[in-house]
Amino acid sequence: MLVIYTTHQRTKEIGIRRVLGASVVQVISLLSAGFLRLFGYAFLVAVPLGWWGAHAWLANYAYRTSLSVWIFLDAGLLIGAFAVGILLLRTFKAAMANPVNSLRTE
């Protein structure tokens, strides 16, 4: 949702950058940098909280499994791949759009 909202809000900026000569790769990297930074911060906050919650929950059972760091890394990589895929699709669509259509309302 954040990617869709960001690309929608910055449509005119993307159009202006494209008219002034920015490439599609430059526009994608511009929009991706902030989103990936937010994803990294969220992951750094979620891993310790998730480990603590899962450890406290598993403590109530007589037979429990150990928590490995790989569980959290695999989940982060899977969600990160999904988020980057959506990010690339939406930003590529916004960057490839005709800049005249986004600037016509001005």
C-alpha distances in whole Angstrom, upper triangle without the diagonal:
4,5,5,6,9,10,11,12,14,16,19,19,18,21,24,23,24,27,28,28,25,25,22,22,22,19,17,18,18,14,14,16,14,11,14,16,13,13,17,17,15,17,20,20,19,22,25,23,23,26,28,26,27,31,31,30,33,35,36,37,41,39,36,35,34,31,30,28,27,25,23,23,22,19,18,19,18,14,14,15,13,10,13,13,10,10,13,13,11,13,16,15,15,18,20,20,23,23,25,23,21,24,26,25,26
4,5,5,6,9,10,10,12,14,17,17,17,20,22,21,22,25,26,26,23,23,20,20,20,17,15,16,15,11,11,13,11,8,11,13,10,11,14,15,13,16,19,18,18,21,24,22,22,26,27,26,28,31,32,31,33,36,37,38,42,40,37,35,34,31,30,28,27,26,23,23,23,20,18,19,18,14,14,16,14,10,12,13,10,9,13,13,11,12,15,15,14,17,19,19,22,22,25,23,20,23,25,24,25
4,5,5,6,8,10,11,12,16,15,14,17,19,18,19,22,23,23,20,19,16,16,17,14,11,13,12,9,9,12,10,8,10,13,11,11,15,16,15,17,20,20,20,22,25,25,24,28,29,29,30,33,34,33,35,38,39,40,43,42,39,37,36,32,31,28,27,26,23,23,22,20,18,18,17,14,13,14,12,9,10,11,8,6,9,10,7,8,12,12,11,13,16,16,19,19,22,20,18,21,23,23,24
4,6,5,6,9,10,11,14,15,14,16,19,19,19,22,23,24,21,20,17,18,18,15,13,16,15,11,12,15,14,11,14,17,15,15,19,20,18,20,23,23,23,26,28,27,27,30,32,31,32,35,36,35,37,40,41,42,45,44,41,39,38,35,34,31,30,29,26,26,25,23,21,21,20,17,16,17,14,11,13,13,9,8,11,10,7,9,12,11,10,13,15,15,18,18,20,18,16,19,21,20,22
4,6,5,6,9,10,13,14,14,16,18,18,19,22,23,24,21,22,19,20,19,16,15,17,15,11,13,15,13,11,15,17,15,15,19,19,18,21,23,23,23,26,29,27,27,31,32,31,32,36,36,36,38,41,42,43,46,45,42,40,39,36,35,33,32,30,28,27,27,25,22,23,22,19,18,19,17,14,15,16,12,11,14,14,10,11,14,14,12,15,17,16,19,18,21,18,15,18,20,19,20
4,5,5,6,9,11,11,11,14,16,15,17,20,21,21,18,19,16,17,16,13,12,13,11,8,10,12,10,9,13,14,13,14,17,18,18,20,22,23,23,26,28,28,28,31,32,32,33,36,37,37,39,41,43,44,47,46,43,41,40,36,35,32,32,31,28,27,27,25,22,23,22,19,18,19,17,14,14,15,13,10,13,13,10,9,13,13,10,13,16,15,18,17,19,18,15,17,20,19,20
4,5,5,6,10,9,8,11,14,13,14,17,18,19,16,16,14,15,14,11,10,13,11,8,10,13,12,11,14,16,16,16,20,21,20,22,25,25,26,28,31,30,30,33,35,35,36,39,40,39,41,44,45,46,49,48,45,43,42,38,37,34,33,32,29,28,28,26,24,23,23,20,19,19,17,14,14,15,12,9,11,11,7,7,10,9,7,9,12,12,14,13,16,15,12,15,17,17,18
4,6,5,9,10,10,12,14,15,15,18,20,20,18,19,16,18,17,14,14,16,14,11,14,17,15,14,18,19,18,19,23,23,23,25,28,28,28,30,33,32,32,36,37,36,37,40,41,41,43,46,47,48,51,50,47,45,44,40,39,37,36,35,32,31,31,28,26,26,26,23,22,22,20,17,17,17,14,13,14,13,10,10,13,11,8,11,14,12,14,13,15,13,10,13,15,14,16
4,6,8,9,10,12,13,14,16,18,19,20,18,19,18,19,18,14,15,17,14,11,14,16,14,14,18,19,17,19,22,22,22,25,27,27,28,31,33,32,32,36,37,36,38,41,41,41,43,46,47,49,52,51,47,46,45,41,40,37,37,36,33,32,32,30,27,28,27,24,23,24,22,19,19,20,17,15,17,16,13,12,15,14,11,13,16,14,16,14,16,15,11,13,16,14,15
4,6,5,6,9,10,11,12,14,15,17,15,16,14,16,14,11,12,14,11,9,13,14,13,13,17,18,17,19,22,23,23,25,27,28,28,31,34,33,34,37,38,38,39,42,43,43,45,47,49,50,53,52,49,47,45,42,40,37,37,36,33,32,32,30,27,27,27,25,23,23,22,19,18,19,17,14,15,16,12,10,13,13,9,11,14,13,14,12,14,14,10,11,15,14,14
4,5,5,6,9,10,11,12,14,16,14,15,13,16,15,11,12,15,13,11,14,17,16,16,19,21,20,22,25,26,26,28,30,31,31,34,36,36,36,39,41,40,41,44,45,45,47,50,51,52,55,54,51,49,47,44,43,40,39,38,35,34,34,32,29,29,29,26,24,24,23,20,19,20,17,15,15,15,11,10,12,11,7,9,11,9,11,9,11,10,6,9,12,12,12
4,5,5,6,9,10,10,12,14,13,15,15,17,15,12,15,17,14,13,17,19,18,19,22,23,23,25,27,28,28,31,33,33,34,37,39,39,39,42,44,43,45,47,48,48,50,53,54,55,59,57,54,52,51,47,46,43,42,41,38,37,37,35,33,32,32,29,28,28,27,24,23,23,21,18,19,18,15,13,15,14,10,11,13,11,11,8,10,9,6,6,9,10,9
4,5,5,6,9,10,11,12,11,13,13,15,13,10,12,14,11,11,15,16,15,17,20,20,21,23,25,26,27,29,31,31,32,35,37,37,38,41,42,42,43,46,47,47,49,52,53,54,58,56,53,51,49,45,44,41,40,40,37,35,36,34,31,31,31,28,26,26,26,23,21,22,20,17,18,18,15,13,14,14,11,10,13,12,13,9,12,12,9,9,13,13,12
4,6,5,6,9,10,11,9,10,10,12,10,7,10,12,10,9,13,15,15,16,18,20,21,22,24,26,26,28,30,31,32,34,37,37,37,40,42,42,43,45,47,47,48,51,53,54,57,55,52,49,48,44,43,39,38,38,35,34,34,32,29,29,29,27,24,24,23,21,19,20,18,15,15,15,12,10,11,11,7,7,10,9,10,8,11,11,9,10,13,14,14
4,5,5,6,9,10,9,11,11,14,13,10,13,15,13,13,16,18,19,20,22,24,24,26,28,29,30,32,34,35,36,38,41,41,41,44,45,45,46,49,50,50,52,55,56,57,60,58,55,53,51,48,46,43,42,41,39,37,37,36,33,32,32,30,28,27,26,24,22,22,20,18,17,17,15,12,13,12,9,8,10,8,8,4,7,8,6,7,10,12,12
4,5,5,6,9,9,12,13,15,13,11,14,16,13,14,18,19,19,21,23,24,25,27,29,30,31,33,35,36,37,39,42,42,42,45,47,47,48,50,52,52,54,56,58,59,62,60,57,55,53,49,48,44,44,43,40,39,39,38,35,34,34,32,30,29,29,26,24,25,23,20,20,20,18,15,16,16,12,11,13,12,11,7,9,11,9,8,11,13,12
4,5,5,6,5,8,10,12,9,8,11,13,11,12,15,16,17,19,21,22,23,25,27,28,29,31,33,34,35,37,40,40,40,43,45,45,46,49,50,50,52,54,56,57,60,59,55,53,51,47,45,42,41,41,38,36,37,36,33,32,32,30,27,27,27,24,22,23,22,19,18,19,17,13,14,15,12,9,12,12,12,9,12,14,11,11,15,16,15
4,5,5,5,7,8,11,9,8,11,13,12,13,16,18,19,20,22,24,25,26,28,30,31,32,34,36,37,38,41,42,42,44,46,46,47,50,52,51,53,56,57,58,61,59,56,53,52,48,46,43,42,42,39,37,37,36,33,32,32,30,28,27,27,24,22,22,21,19,17,17,16,13,12,13,10,8,9,9,9,7,10,12,11,11,14,16,16
4,5,7,10,11,14,13,12,15,17,16,17,20,21,22,24,26,27,28,30,32,33,34,36,38,39,40,42,45,45,45,48,50,50,51,53,55,55,56,59,61,62,65,63,59,57,55,52,50,47,45,45,43,41,41,40,37,36,36,34,31,31,31,28,26,26,25,22,21,21,19,16,16,16,13,11,12,11,9,7,8,12,11,10,13,15,14
4,6,9,12,14,12,12,15,16,15,17,20,21,22,24,25,26,28,30,31,33,34,36,37,39,40,42,44,45,45,48,50,50,51,53,55,55,57,59,61,62,65,63,60,57,55,52,50,46,45,45,43,41,41,40,37,36,36,35,32,31,32,29,26,27,26,23,22,23,21,18,18,18,16,13,14,15,13,10,12,15,14,13,16,18,16
4,6,10,12,10,10,14,15,14,16,19,20,22,23,24,26,28,29,30,32,34,35,36,38,39,41,44,44,45,47,49,49,50,52,54,55,56,58,60,61,64,62,58,56,54,50,48,45,43,44,41,39,39,39,36,34,35,33,30,30,30,28,25,25,25,22,20,21,20,17,16,17,15,12,13,14,13,11,13,16,16,15,18,21,19
4,7,8,6,7,10,11,10,13,15,16,18,20,21,22,24,25,27,28,30,31,33,35,36,37,40,41,41,43,45,46,46,49,51,51,52,55,57,57,60,58,55,52,50,46,44,41,40,40,38,35,35,35,32,30,31,30,27,26,26,24,21,22,22,19,17,18,17,14,13,15,13,10,11,13,13,11,14,17,15,16,19,21,20
4,5,5,6,9,10,11,13,14,16,18,19,20,22,24,25,26,28,30,30,32,34,35,36,39,40,40,42,44,45,45,48,50,50,51,53,55,56,59,56,53,50,48,45,42,39,38,38,36,33,33,33,30,28,29,28,25,24,24,22,19,20,20,17,15,16,16,12,11,13,12,8,10,12,13,12,16,17,17,17,20,23,23
4,5,5,6,9,10,11,12,14,17,17,18,20,22,22,24,26,27,28,30,32,32,34,37,38,37,39,42,42,42,45,47,47,48,51,53,53,56,53,50,47,46,42,40,37,35,35,33,31,30,30,27,25,26,25,22,21,21,19,16,16,16,14,11,12,12,9,7,10,9,6,7,10,12,12,15,17,16,17,20,22,23
4,5,5,6,9,10,10,12,15,16,16,18,20,20,21,24,25,26,28,30,30,31,34,35,35,37,40,40,40,43,45,45,46,48,51,51,53,51,48,45,43,40,37,34,32,33,31,28,28,28,25,23,24,23,20,19,20,18,14,15,16,13,10,12,13,10,9,12,12,9,10,14,16,15,19,20,19,20,24,25,26
4,5,5,6,9,10,11,13,15,15,17,19,20,21,23,25,26,27,29,30,31,34,35,35,37,40,40,41,43,45,45,46,49,51,52,54,52,49,46,44,41,38,35,34,34,32,29,29,29,26,24,25,24,21,20,21,19,16,17,17,14,12,15,14,11,11,14,12,9,12,14,16,15,19,20,18,19,23,24,24
4,5,5,6,9,10,12,13,14,16,18,19,20,22,24,25,27,28,29,31,34,34,34,37,39,39,40,42,44,44,45,48,50,51,54,52,48,45,44,40,38,35,34,34,31,29,29,28,25,24,25,23,20,20,20,18,15,16,15,12,11,13,12,8,8,11,9,6,10,12,14,12,16,17,15,16,20,21,21
4,5,5,6,9,11,11,12,14,16,16,18,20,21,22,24,26,26,28,31,32,31,34,36,36,37,39,41,41,42,45,47,47,50,48,45,42,40,37,35,32,30,30,28,26,26,25,22,20,21,20,17,16,16,14,11,12,12,9,7,10,9,6,7,10,9,7,10,13,15,15,19,19,17,19,22,23,24
4,5,5,6,9,10,10,12,14,15,16,18,20,20,22,24,25,26,29,30,30,32,35,35,36,38,40,40,41,44,46,47,49,47,44,41,39,35,33,30,29,29,27,24,25,24,21,20,21,20,16,16,17,15,12,14,14,10,9,13,12,9,10,14,13,11,14,16,19,18,21,22,20,21,25,26,26
4,6,6,8,10,11,12,14,15,16,18,20,21,22,24,25,27,30,30,31,33,35,36,36,39,41,41,42,45,47,48,51,49,45,43,41,37,35,32,31,31,28,26,27,26,23,22,23,21,18,18,19,16,14,16,15,12,12,14,13,10,12,14,12,11,14,16,18,16,20,21,18,19,23,24,23
4,6,6,7,9,11,12,13,15,17,18,19,21,23,23,25,28,28,29,31,33,33,34,37,38,38,40,43,44,45,48,47,43,41,39,35,34,30,29,29,26,25,25,24,21,20,21,19,16,16,16,13,11,13,12,9,9,12,10,7,10,12,10,10,14,15,17,16,20,20,17,19,22,22,22
4,6,5,6,8,10,10,12,14,15,16,18,20,21,22,25,26,26,28,30,31,31,34,36,36,37,40,42,42,45,44,40,37,36,32,30,27,26,26,23,21,22,21,17,17,18,16,12,13,14,11,8,11,11,7,8,11,10,8,11,13,12,12,15,17,20,19,23,23,20,22,26,26,26
4,6,5,6,9,10,11,13,14,15,17,19,20,21,24,25,25,27,30,30,31,33,35,36,37,39,42,42,45,44,40,37,35,32,30,26,26,26,23,21,22,21,18,17,19,17,14,15,16,13,11,14,14,11,12,15,14,12,14,17,16,15,18,20,23,22,25,25,22,24,28,28,28
4,6,5,6,9,10,11,12,14,16,17,18,20,23,23,24,26,28,29,30,32,34,34,36,38,40,41,44,43,39,37,35,31,30,26,26,26,23,21,23,21,18,18,19,17,14,16,17,13,12,15,15,11,13,16,15,13,16,18,16,16,20,21,24,22,26,25,22,24,27,27,27
4,5,5,6,9,10,11,12,14,16,16,18,21,21,22,24,26,26,27,30,31,32,33,36,38,39,42,40,37,34,33,29,27,24,24,23,20,19,20,18,15,15,16,13,11,13,13,9,9,12,11,8,11,14,12,11,15,16,15,16,19,21,24,23,26,25,22,24,28,27,28
4,5,5,6,9,10,10,12,14,15,16,19,20,20,22,25,25,26,28,30,30,32,34,36,37,40,38,35,32,30,26,25,21,21,21,18,16,17,16,12,12,14,12,9,11,12,9,8,12,12,9,11,15,14,13,16,18,18,18,21,23,26,25,29,28,25,27,31,31,31
4,5,5,6,9,10,11,13,14,16,18,19,20,22,24,24,26,28,29,30,32,34,36,37,40,39,35,32,30,26,25,21,22,22,18,17,19,18,14,15,17,14,12,14,15,12,12,16,16,13,15,18,17,16,19,21,20,20,24,25,28,27,30,30,27,29,32,32,32
4,5,5,6,9,10,11,12,14,17,17,18,20,22,22,24,26,27,28,30,32,34,35,38,37,33,31,29,26,24,21,22,21,18,17,19,17,13,15,16,13,11,15,15,12,12,16,15,13,16,18,17,16,20,21,20,21,25,26,29,28,31,30,27,29,32,31,31
4,6,5,6,9,10,10,12,15,15,16,18,20,20,21,24,25,26,27,30,32,33,36,34,31,28,26,23,21,18,18,18,14,13,15,13,10,11,13,10,8,11,12,9,10,13,13,12,14,17,16,16,19,21,21,22,25,26,29,29,32,31,28,30,34,33,33
4,5,5,6,9,10,11,13,15,15,17,19,20,21,23,25,26,27,29,31,32,35,33,30,27,25,21,20,16,17,17,13,12,14,13,9,11,13,11,9,12,14,12,12,16,16,14,17,20,20,19,22,24,23,24,27,29,32,31,35,34,31,33,36,36,36
4,5,5,6,9,10,12,13,14,16,18,19,20,22,23,25,26,28,30,32,35,34,30,28,26,22,21,17,19,18,15,14,17,15,12,14,16,14,12,16,17,14,15,19,19,17,20,22,22,21,24,26,25,26,29,31,34,33,36,35,32,34,37,36,36
4,5,5,6,9,11,11,12,14,16,16,18,20,21,22,24,26,28,29,32,31,28,26,24,20,19,17,17,16,13,13,15,13,10,13,14,12,11,15,15,13,14,18,17,16,19,22,21,21,24,26,25,26,29,31,34,33,36,35,32,34,37,36,37
4,5,5,6,9,10,10,12,14,15,16,18,20,20,22,24,26,27,30,29,25,23,21,17,16,13,14,13,9,9,12,10,7,10,12,10,9,13,14,12,14,17,18,17,19,22,22,22,25,27,27,28,30,32,35,35,38,37,34,36,40,39,39
4,6,6,7,9,10,12,13,15,16,17,19,21,22,23,26,27,30,29,25,23,21,17,16,13,14,14,11,11,14,13,10,13,15,14,13,16,18,16,17,21,21,20,22,25,25,25,27,30,29,30,33,35,38,37,40,40,37,39,42,41,41
4,6,6,7,9,11,11,13,15,16,17,19,20,22,24,26,29,28,25,23,21,17,17,14,16,16,12,13,16,14,12,15,17,15,15,18,19,17,19,22,22,21,24,27,26,26,29,31,30,31,34,36,39,38,41,40,37,39,42,41,41
4,6,5,6,8,10,10,12,14,15,16,18,20,22,23,26,25,22,20,18,15,15,13,14,13,9,11,13,11,10,13,14,12,13,17,17,16,18,21,21,21,24,26,25,26,29,30,30,32,34,36,39,38,42,40,37,40,43,42,42
4,5,5,6,9,10,10,12,14,15,16,18,21,22,24,23,20,18,15,12,11,9,11,10,7,9,11,10,9,12,14,13,14,17,18,17,19,22,22,22,25,27,27,28,30,32,32,33,36,38,41,41,44,43,40,42,45,45,45
4,5,5,6,9,10,10,12,14,15,16,19,21,23,23,19,18,15,12,12,10,13,12,9,12,15,13,13,16,18,17,17,21,22,21,23,26,26,26,28,31,31,31,34,35,35,37,39,41,44,44,47,46,43,45,48,47,47
4,5,5,6,9,10,11,12,14,15,18,20,23,22,19,18,16,13,14,13,15,14,11,14,16,14,14,17,18,17,18,21,22,21,23,26,26,26,29,31,30,31,34,35,35,37,39,41,44,43,47,45,42,44,47,46,47
4,5,5,6,8,10,10,12,14,16,18,21,20,16,15,14,10,12,11,13,11,8,12,13,11,12,15,16,15,16,19,20,19,22,24,24,25,28,29,29,30,33,34,35,36,39,40,43,43,46,45,42,45,47,46,47
4,6,5,6,8,10,10,12,15,16,19,18,14,13,11,8,9,9,11,10,8,12,14,12,13,16,17,17,18,21,22,22,24,26,27,27,30,32,32,33,36,37,38,39,41,43,46,46,49,48,45,48,51,50,50
4,6,5,6,9,10,11,13,15,18,18,15,14,12,10,12,12,15,13,12,15,17,16,16,20,21,20,21,25,25,25,27,29,30,30,33,35,35,36,38,40,40,41,44,45,49,48,51,50,47,49,52,51,52
4,5,5,6,9,10,12,14,17,17,14,14,13,11,14,14,16,14,13,16,18,16,16,20,20,19,21,24,24,24,27,29,29,29,32,34,34,35,38,39,39,41,43,44,48,48,51,49,46,49,51,50,51
4,5,5,6,8,10,12,15,14,11,11,10,8,11,12,14,11,11,15,16,14,16,19,19,19,21,23,23,24,27,28,29,30,32,34,34,35,38,39,40,41,44,45,48,48,52,50,47,50,53,52,52
4,5,5,6,9,11,13,13,10,10,9,7,11,12,15,13,13,16,18,17,18,21,22,22,23,26,27,27,29,31,32,33,35,37,37,38,41,42,43,44,47,48,51,51,55,53,50,53,56,55,55
4,6,5,7,10,13,14,11,12,12,11,15,16,18,16,16,20,21,19,21,24,24,24,26,29,29,29,32,34,34,34,37,39,39,40,43,44,44,46,48,49,53,53,56,54,51,54,57,55,56
4,5,6,8,12,12,10,11,12,11,15,17,19,16,16,20,20,19,20,24,23,23,25,28,28,28,31,33,33,34,37,38,38,40,42,43,44,46,48,49,52,52,55,53,51,54,56,55,56
4,5,6,9,9,6,8,9,9,13,15,17,15,16,19,20,18,21,24,23,24,26,28,28,29,32,33,34,35,38,39,39,41,43,44,45,47,49,50,54,54,57,55,53,56,58,57,58
4,6,8,9,7,10,10,11,15,17,20,18,18,22,23,22,24,27,27,27,29,31,32,32,35,37,37,38,41,42,42,44,46,47,48,50,52,53,57,57,60,58,56,58,61,60,61
4,7,9,9,12,13,14,18,21,22,20,21,24,25,24,26,29,29,28,31,33,33,34,37,38,38,40,42,43,44,45,48,49,50,51,53,55,58,58,61,59,57,60,62,61,62
4,5,6,9,12,14,17,20,22,19,21,24,24,23,26,29,28,28,31,33,33,34,37,38,38,40,43,44,44,46,48,49,50,52,54,55,59,59,62,60,58,61,63,62,63
4,6,10,12,15,18,22,23,21,23,26,26,26,28,31,30,31,34,36,36,37,40,41,41,43,45,46,47,49,51,52,53,55,57,58,62,62,65,63,61,64,66,65,67
4,7,10,13,16,20,20,19,21,24,24,23,26,28,28,29,32,33,33,35,37,38,39,41,43,44,45,47,49,50,51,53,55,56,60,60,64,62,59,63,65,64,65
4,7,9,13,16,17,15,17,20,20,20,23,25,25,26,28,30,30,32,34,35,36,38,40,41,42,44,45,47,48,49,51,53,56,57,60,58,56,59,62,61,62
4,7,9,13,13,12,14,17,17,17,20,22,22,23,25,27,28,29,31,32,34,35,37,38,40,41,43,44,46,47,49,50,54,55,58,56,54,57,60,59,60
4,6,10,11,10,13,15,16,16,18,20,21,22,24,26,27,28,30,32,33,34,36,38,39,40,42,43,45,46,48,49,53,54,57,55,53,56,59,58,59
4,7,8,7,9,12,13,13,15,17,18,19,21,23,24,25,27,28,30,31,33,34,35,36,38,40,41,42,44,46,50,50,53,52,50,52,55,55,56
4,5,6,8,9,10,12,13,15,16,18,19,21,22,23,25,27,28,29,31,33,34,35,36,39,40,40,42,44,48,48,52,51,48,51,54,54,54
4,5,5,6,9,10,11,12,14,16,16,18,20,21,22,24,26,26,28,30,31,32,34,36,37,37,40,42,45,45,49,48,45,48,51,51,52
4,5,5,6,8,10,10,12,14,15,16,18,19,20,22,24,25,26,28,30,30,32,34,35,36,38,40,44,44,48,46,44,47,50,50,51
4,6,5,6,9,10,11,12,14,15,17,18,20,21,23,24,26,27,29,30,31,33,35,36,37,39,43,44,47,46,43,46,49,49,50
4,5,5,6,9,10,11,12,14,15,16,18,20,21,22,24,26,27,28,29,31,32,33,35,37,41,41,45,43,41,44,46,46,47
4,5,5,6,8,10,10,12,14,15,16,18,20,20,22,24,25,26,27,30,31,31,33,36,39,39,43,42,40,42,45,45,46
4,5,5,6,9,10,10,12,14,15,16,18,20,21,23,24,25,27,29,30,31,32,35,38,39,42,41,39,42,45,45,46
4,5,5,6,8,10,11,12,14,15,17,18,20,21,23,24,26,27,29,30,31,33,37,38,41,39,37,40,43,43,44
4,5,5,6,8,10,10,12,14,15,16,18,20,21,22,23,25,26,27,29,31,35,35,39,37,35,38,41,41,41
4,6,5,6,8,10,10,12,14,15,16,18,20,20,22,24,25,26,28,30,33,34,38,36,34,37,40,40,41
4,5,5,6,9,10,11,13,14,15,17,19,20,21,23,25,26,27,29,33,34,37,36,34,37,39,40,41
4,5,5,6,9,10,11,12,14,15,17,18,20,21,22,24,26,27,31,32,35,33,31,34,37,37,38
4,5,5,6,8,10,10,12,14,15,16,18,20,21,22,24,26,29,30,33,32,30,33,35,36,36
4,5,5,6,9,10,10,12,14,15,16,18,20,21,22,24,28,29,32,31,29,32,35,36,37
4,6,5,6,9,10,11,12,14,15,17,19,20,21,23,27,28,31,29,28,31,33,34,35
4,5,5,6,9,10,11,12,14,15,16,18,20,21,25,26,29,27,25,28,31,31,32
4,5,5,6,8,10,10,12,14,15,16,18,20,23,24,27,26,24,27,30,31,32
4,5,5,6,9,10,11,12,14,15,16,18,22,23,27,25,24,27,30,30,32
4,5,5,6,8,10,11,12,14,15,17,21,22,25,23,21,25,27,27,29
4,6,5,6,8,10,11,12,14,16,19,20,23,22,20,23,25,26,27
4,6,5,6,8,10,10,12,14,18,18,22,21,20,23,25,26,27
4,6,5,6,9,10,11,12,16,18,21,19,18,22,24,25,27
4,5,5,6,9,10,11,15,15,19,17,15,19,21,22,23
4,5,5,6,8,10,13,14,17,16,14,17,20,21,22
4,5,5,6,9,12,13,17,16,15,18,20,22,23
4,6,5,6,10,12,15,13,13,16,18,20,21
4,6,5,9,9,12,11,10,13,15,17,18
4,6,8,8,12,12,11,13,16,18,19
4,6,8,11,11,11,14,16,18,20
4,6,9,8,8,11,13,15,17
4,5,6,7,9,10,13,15
4,5,5,6,9,11,12
4,6,5,6,9,10
4,6,5,8,10
4,6,7,9
4,6,6
4,6
4
